[in-house]
Amino acid sequence: MRNTVLEDFHAGRFPISVVGDYSDVRVVTPHGDIAWNELSRISDDEMKALMIQVVNRVFTYLTYPESLCTIRGGRGWNRPQLDEALMRVVRRRQTVGIDDSPP
């Protein structure tokens, strides 16, 4: 999602790996070194902020598709695909007739 906190998280310097798989990169902390491949790169608070922004943007887009269907520069993007994990839920709910819509 462009122009969200994700871009803030992505900003900054990124390490260089001589061997290529980052097994040679370590992060120094007051509590000891952490191997780059074991490091969580987004904190719980950052992930929460990101997910709230993403959900709000997707909700807004789905609520107003006519106004937002054209995104400047979007022609060169990959076409979106249905998420298979969510589609399994859709198929299961359609099969058993679950209706989650408000009364």
NORTA-V8047 format. One line per field, one symbol per residue. ss: DSSP state (H for helix, E for strand, L for the rest). phi: phi as a letter, one per 30 degrees, with the letter a starting at -180 (. if undefined). burial: b if it has 9 or more other ideal C-beta (glycine too) atoms within 8 Angstrom, else e. A space follows every 50 residues. Layout:
ss: ???
phi: ???
burial: ???
//
This chain:
ss: LLLLHHHHHHLLLLLLLLLLLLLLLEEEELLEEEEHHHLLLLLHHHHHHH HHHHHHHHHHHHHLHHHHLLLLLHHHLLLLLLLHHHHHHHHHHHHHLLLL LLL
phi: .dicdedddddjdbdccddjcidccbcdbdcjdbdedcddcbdedddddd ddddddddeddddbdddcdcceidddddddbddddddddedddddcidcc ddd
burial: eeebbbbebeeeeeeebeeeebbebeeeeeeeebbbeeeeeeeeebbebb eebbeebeebbeeeeeebeeeeeeeeeeeeeeeeeebeeeeebeeeeeee eee
//
